[in-house]
C-alpha cells in the first residue's frame, strides 16, 4: 500500500515538474505554464493525494480520525486541493478541450 502511494506521489511530482519546466517565458521574468500540462498536473495531483491520504487513514483505522494524528487535518486539506483553483472536473474538461482543440458546450 505504501509502495503504491510512493509511486503515485512521484508521478504527481513529475507532472508538476514537467509543467514548470515547459512554462513559457513572458515579459518581466514571468513564466506561464501551458494550460493542458498544468491542468493534468492539478487534476492528477489532487486525485493521487486524496487516495494516498485515504489509504493512510485506512491503515490507522478509527485512530486516524482523532485529532492526535495529522491525517485528520491532511484529509480536510487534500479535499480542498480538488476544489480550490478549479474543480477536478473543470480540469478534466480543460484537458479534453486541449486534446480535441475545440471548446465544448457544457450547458446542455
C-alpha positions as semicolon CSV with decimal commas, in nm:
position;residue;x (nm);y (nm);z (nm)
1;X;0,000;0,000;0,000
2;X;0,276;0,245;0,088
3;X;0,479;0,148;-0,221
4;X;0,181;0,237;-0,440
5;X;0,142;0,565;-0,253
6;X;0,509;0,647;-0,317
7;X;0,468;0,573;-0,689
8;X;0,158;0,791;-0,718
9;X;0,316;1,083;-0,536
10;X;0,628;1,061;-0,754
11;X;0,413;1,052;-1,069
12;X;0,226;1,361;-0,948
13;X;0,553;1,534;-0,867
14;X;0,688;1,460;-1,216
15;X;0,376;1,607;-1,379
16;X;0,425;1,925;-1,176
17;X;0,794;1,940;-1,273
18;X;0,706;1,890;-1,640
19;X;0,454;2,175;-1,634
20;X;0,705;2,401;-1,459
21;X;0,995;2,316;-1,693
22;X;0,791;2,368;-2,010
23;X;0,645;2,703;-1,898
24;X;0,662;2,989;-2,147
25;X;0,870;3,297;-2,076
26;X;0,670;3,619;-2,056
27;X;0,795;3,976;-2,011
28;X;0,923;4,084;-1,668
29;X;1,078;3,743;-1,596
30;X;0,738;3,569;-1,558
31;X;0,681;3,208;-1,655
32;X;0,337;3,079;-1,757
33;X;0,275;2,703;-1,782
34;X;0,071;2,561;-2,066
35;X;-0,292;2,513;-1,967
36;X;-0,314;2,145;-2,061
37;X;0,002;2,049;-1,870
38;X;-0,095;2,245;-1,560
39;X;-0,449;2,100;-1,571
40;X;-0,312;1,747;-1,593
41;X;-0,077;1,811;-1,303
42;X;-0,351;1,964;-1,088
43;X;-0,615;1,700;-1,161
44;X;-0,380;1,406;-1,110
45;X;-0,213;1,553;-0,802
46;X;-0,548;1,619;-0,633
47;X;-0,670;1,269;-0,711
48;X;-0,345;1,096;-0,610
49;X;-0,304;1,292;-0,287
50;X;-0,661;1,218;-0,179
51;X;-0,609;0,847;-0,250
52;X;-0,279;0,838;-0,059
53;X;-0,423;1,013;0,247
54;X;-0,734;0,796;0,236
55;X;-0,526;0,477;0,219
56;X;-0,305;0,601;0,503
57;X;-0,612;0,674;0,710
58;X;-0,738;0,323;0,636
59;X;-0,417;0,178;0,782
60;X;-0,469;0,358;1,112
61;X;-0,843;0,283;1,133
62;X;-1,051;0,491;1,371
63;X;-0,737;0,627;1,538
64;X;-0,656;0,810;1,213
65;X;-0,963;1,030;1,261
66;X;-0,854;1,153;1,603
67;X;-0,702;1,497;1,631
68;X;-0,385;1,338;1,771
69;X;-0,293;1,221;1,421
70;X;-0,202;1,466;1,141
71;X;-0,408;1,255;0,897
72;X;-0,732;1,411;1,018
73;X;-0,613;1,754;0,906
74;X;-0,449;1,620;0,589
75;X;-0,776;1,465;0,474
76;X;-0,954;1,800;0,503
77;X;-0,669;1,987;0,334
78;X;-0,629;1,743;0,048
79;X;-1,001;1,754;-0,025
80;X;-0,963;2,127;-0,078
81;X;-0,692;2,063;-0,342
82;X;-0,959;1,902;-0,558
83;X;-1,187;2,206;-0,529
84;X;-0,967;2,515;-0,498
85;X;-0,832;2,669;-0,817
86;X;-1,084;2,487;-1,033
87;X;-1,255;2,160;-0,960
88;X;-1,107;1,834;-1,084
89;X;-1,392;1,805;-1,332
90;X;-1,316;2,150;-1,470
91;X;-0,951;2,045;-1,508
92;X;-1,058;1,731;-1,696
93;X;-1,273;1,944;-1,927
94;X;-0,971;2,166;-1,994
95;X;-0,760;1,860;-2,081
96;X;-1,029;1,727;-2,316
97;X;-1,053;2,070;-2,479
98;X;-0,680;2,067;-2,549
99;X;-0,695;1,712;-2,689
100;X;-0,975;1,790;-2,934
101;X;-0,863;2,152;-2,997
102;X;-1,210;2,298;-2,955
103;X;-1,443;2,423;-2,684
104;X;-1,737;2,215;-2,573
105;X;-2,079;2,350;-2,488
106;X;-2,116;2,224;-2,130
107;X;-2,461;2,380;-2,073
108;X;-2,662;2,105;-2,238
